[in-house]
Structures are given as structure tokens and as C-alpha cells.
Amino acid sequence: PPFLALLCLGAPAPALKATPAPGPDGSGSEEPWCPYKVGAEGAADGRLCFRTPARGFQCQARACRAHRSPGGALVANVLRNGSVLLQWGPPRPAAGLRGFALNCSWDGTYTRFPCDSVELGAACRDYLLPEAHGSVRYRLCLQPRYAPPRPAPPAQCVEFRVEPAAMRDIVVAMTAVGGSICVMLVFICLLVAYITENLMSPALA
């Protein structure tokens, strides 16, 4: 009893505080949503939307082709279905980061045309372009935005070209036909060798 009395009269134990699990960049908790705004060129700000980040995505060689910016901070994963998944790492420094500005343009026959601009939250680390035009060279630039007076660092830009769907179908069809022709030629060669070995030799003898 005297020992229990001392415990009761002692200082209260500090309350347990849940520590958030570190995110992929090692800072804070992992955000479940990525807020962004899409605005057409020359138009007012679009409405606020949310998307689920594609964390852990890796570009597979058969279904995807990765294009990196000169600095390597921005990666454009061009998928076979015509969509493009952009990925980037956490910028340095992380203090004062307000978000990202994504600018898009593509080359026409004689000039460069602007695409929709996107404003992304500070927790975003990827963005999906659902549909990209085939046989068009795109240029996407991502620039972090900081609270003043910190200046914005140079933008990371990546260029890529999306293979048209028709060309992909033609390549797949030609590959299938070429494989069938090779199999048929091998079968014909084996048949000719069999006939020559088993039928022609006895007749000549």
C-alpha cells in the first residue's frame, strides 16, 4: 500500500502521442490524396480535384517506356494505352514548398501549341495524362513553388513522343504474321528434307 500511494501521488505519466508513419520522401505522413487544378490556356483556374497517387509504380519494358529529364528529377512513363504517368521526387529544400506548376506543350507542323496547365499540391509526386496524341512530340515542365521570399528553382523538363495506336497495331500484326511465316518455312524445309532423304534416295538407288 505505501508503494501504491507513492505511485498515485507522483507526477502523471505523459500521454501517448501517435507518430505518423513516414512517407516515401521521409517527411511527415503519407498523404492519401493528391489535390490538383487543371486550367486551359488563357482560362480561369479550374475546379479543385483529387486523385489517388500511383505510389510504387515501376515502368515495365514491354508495356511502358520511360523518358527522363536532363536532371533526372522528372520521369514520363509512356504506357501502351496512350496515357502518360509523370513521376518526380521530393524537391530540396522541402521547407516552404507550396506546390508544383506543370506546363505542357506539343510541337505542330510549324509551331508549338500549349496544353492544359496543372497546379498540384505539395504532397503530389505523380500526375496522369489520360490521353496523349500519337506522333506528337510533347514537352512537359515541372516547377516547384515556394513561399516568398524563396525564389522558385529552375523547372525540370522532359520531352517524349507517343507512338500512335495504329502503328502499334501494325507492328503487332506484322510480328504475328512474320512468326507464322517463319514457322511455315521451317515446316516446309523439314518436309523437303524428309522427302529427299526417304523417297528420292531409294528411287535413285
C-alpha positions as CSV (number, residue, x, y, z in Angstrom):
1,P,0.0,0.0,0.0
2,P,2.7,2.6,0.7
3,F,4.3,1.9,-2.7
4,L,0.9,2.3,-4.4
5,A,0.3,5.6,-2.6
6,L,3.6,6.9,-3.8
7,L,2.7,6.0,-7.4
8,C,-0.6,7.7,-7.1
9,L,0.9,10.9,-5.7
10,G,3.7,11.0,-8.3
11,A,3.7,13.1,-11.5
12,P,1.2,11.8,-14.1
13,A,2.7,9.8,-16.9
14,P,2.9,11.7,-20.3
15,A,0.1,10.9,-22.7
16,L,1.0,8.7,-25.6
17,K,1.0,10.5,-28.9
18,A,0.7,8.7,-32.2
19,T,3.6,9.2,-34.5
20,P,2.6,9.3,-38.2
21,A,4.3,6.8,-40.4
22,P,6.9,8.5,-42.6
23,G,6.0,8.9,-46.3
24,P,8.1,8.0,-49.3
25,D,10.2,11.1,-49.0
26,G,10.8,10.6,-45.3
27,S,8.9,13.7,-44.2
28,G,5.6,13.5,-42.4
29,S,2.8,11.1,-43.0
30,E,1.9,9.8,-46.4
31,E,-0.9,11.8,-48.0
32,P,-3.7,9.6,-49.3
33,W,-4.8,12.1,-52.0
34,C,-3.2,14.5,-54.4
35,P,-5.0,17.8,-54.9
36,Y,-4.7,19.5,-58.3
37,K,-6.3,22.0,-60.6
38,V,-6.4,21.8,-64.4
39,G,-6.8,25.1,-66.4
40,A,-6.9,25.6,-70.1
41,E,-4.6,28.1,-71.7
42,G,-5.9,31.6,-71.0
43,A,-8.8,30.5,-68.9
44,A,-9.5,30.9,-65.2
45,D,-8.5,28.5,-62.6
46,G,-10.2,25.1,-62.8
47,R,-12.0,23.4,-60.0
48,L,-10.1,21.6,-57.3
49,C,-9.9,17.8,-57.9
50,F,-8.3,14.9,-56.0
51,R,-6.6,11.8,-57.3
52,T,-5.1,8.7,-55.7
53,P,-1.3,8.7,-56.1
54,A,0.3,5.8,-58.0
55,R,2.9,5.0,-55.4
56,G,5.3,2.2,-56.2
57,F,4.7,2.2,-59.9
58,Q,7.5,0.8,-62.0
59,C,7.8,1.1,-65.8
60,Q,7.9,-2.4,-67.3
61,A,9.8,-2.7,-70.6
62,R,7.0,-4.5,-72.6
63,A,4.2,-2.2,-71.6
64,C,5.9,1.1,-70.8
65,R,8.7,3.4,-71.9
66,A,10.4,5.8,-69.5
67,H,11.7,9.2,-70.6
68,R,13.8,11.3,-68.1
69,S,14.6,15.0,-67.8
70,P,18.2,16.1,-68.2
71,G,18.5,16.4,-64.4
72,G,16.7,13.0,-63.8
73,A,14.2,14.5,-61.4
74,L,11.1,14.2,-63.7
75,V,10.2,10.9,-65.4
76,A,7.5,10.5,-68.1
77,N,6.3,6.9,-68.3
78,V,4.6,6.4,-71.7
79,L,2.2,3.5,-71.5
80,R,1.0,1.4,-74.4
81,N,-2.6,2.6,-74.0
82,G,-1.6,6.1,-74.8
83,S,-1.6,7.5,-71.3
84,V,1.4,9.1,-69.6
85,L,2.3,8.9,-65.9
86,L,4.6,11.6,-64.7
87,Q,6.7,10.9,-61.6
88,W,9.1,13.1,-59.6
89,G,10.8,13.0,-56.3
90,P,10.6,15.5,-53.3
91,P,12.4,18.8,-54.1
92,R,15.1,20.2,-52.0
93,P,14.7,22.1,-49.8
94,A,11.3,20.9,-48.6
95,A,10.6,23.8,-46.2
96,G,8.2,26.4,-47.6
97,L,7.0,24.2,-50.5
98,R,3.6,25.3,-51.7
99,G,3.1,23.0,-54.6
100,F,4.0,22.4,-58.3
101,A,3.2,24.0,-61.6
102,L,3.1,21.7,-64.6
103,N,3.2,23.3,-68.1
104,C,2.5,21.3,-71.2
105,S,3.2,22.0,-74.9
106,W,3.5,20.0,-78.1
107,D,5.0,20.5,-81.5
108,G,2.8,21.0,-84.5
109,T,3.8,21.2,-88.1
110,Y,5.0,24.8,-88.0
111,T,4.7,26.0,-84.4
112,R,4.4,24.8,-80.8
113,F,0.9,24.6,-79.2
114,P,0.2,24.9,-75.4
115,C,-1.6,22.2,-73.5
116,D,-3.6,22.5,-70.3
117,S,-1.6,23.7,-67.3
118,V,-1.9,21.9,-64.0
119,E,-1.4,23.2,-60.4
120,L,-0.6,20.4,-58.0
121,G,-0.4,20.3,-54.2
122,A,2.9,19.9,-52.3
123,A,2.1,16.3,-51.4
124,C,1.8,15.2,-55.1
125,R,4.6,13.1,-56.6
126,D,2.9,12.0,-59.8
127,Y,0.3,13.0,-62.3
128,L,-1.5,11.1,-65.1
129,L,-2.2,12.3,-68.6
130,P,-5.1,10.0,-69.6
131,E,-4.8,10.5,-73.3
132,A,-1.9,11.8,-75.4
133,H,-1.9,12.4,-79.2
134,G,0.1,9.9,-81.2
135,S,3.1,11.0,-83.4
136,V,3.3,14.3,-81.4
137,R,6.4,15.4,-79.5
138,Y,5.4,16.6,-76.1
139,R,7.3,18.9,-73.7
140,L,6.3,18.9,-70.0
141,C,8.0,21.1,-67.5
142,L,7.5,20.8,-63.7
143,Q,8.4,23.7,-61.4
144,P,8.2,23.7,-57.6
145,R,6.6,26.7,-56.0
146,Y,7.8,28.1,-52.7
147,A,6.5,30.7,-50.3
148,P,8.2,34.1,-50.6
149,P,10.9,35.3,-50.4
150,R,12.4,31.9,-51.5
151,P,12.8,32.0,-55.3
152,A,11.5,29.2,-57.5
153,P,14.2,26.8,-58.7
154,P,14.6,26.0,-62.4
155,A,11.9,23.8,-64.0
156,Q,12.6,20.2,-64.9
157,C,11.5,19.4,-68.5
158,V,11.1,16.1,-70.3
159,E,10.3,15.5,-73.9
160,F,8.8,12.4,-75.5
161,R,6.8,11.2,-78.4
162,V,3.8,8.9,-78.1
163,E,3.6,6.0,-80.6
164,P,0.3,6.1,-82.4
165,A,-2.1,3.3,-81.7
166,A,-2.5,2.4,-85.3
167,M,1.3,1.9,-85.7
168,R,1.3,-0.3,-82.6
169,D,-1.4,-2.5,-84.1
170,I,0.5,-2.7,-87.4
171,V,3.7,-3.7,-85.6
172,V,1.9,-6.4,-83.6
173,A,0.2,-7.7,-86.7
174,M,3.4,-7.8,-88.7
175,T,5.2,-9.6,-85.8
176,A,2.5,-12.2,-85.7
177,V,2.5,-12.7,-89.5
178,G,6.3,-12.9,-89.6
179,G,6.3,-15.5,-86.8
180,S,3.7,-17.6,-88.7
181,I,5.7,-17.4,-91.9
182,C,8.9,-18.5,-90.1
183,V,7.1,-21.5,-88.7
184,M,5.7,-22.4,-92.1
185,L,9.2,-22.1,-93.7
186,V,10.7,-24.3,-91.1
187,F,8.0,-26.9,-91.6
188,I,8.4,-26.8,-95.4
189,C,12.2,-27.2,-95.1
190,L,11.8,-30.2,-92.8
191,L,9.2,-31.8,-95.2
192,V,11.5,-31.3,-98.2
193,A,14.4,-32.8,-96.3
194,Y,12.3,-35.8,-95.3
195,I,11.1,-36.4,-98.8
196,T,14.6,-36.1,-100.2
197,E,16.0,-38.5,-97.6
198,N,13.3,-41.2,-97.7
199,L,11.7,-41.1,-101.1
200,M,14.3,-39.8,-103.6
201,S,17.2,-41.9,-102.4
202,P,15.6,-45.3,-102.8
203,A,14.3,-44.4,-106.3
204,L,17.8,-43.3,-107.4
205,A,19.3,-46.5,-106.0
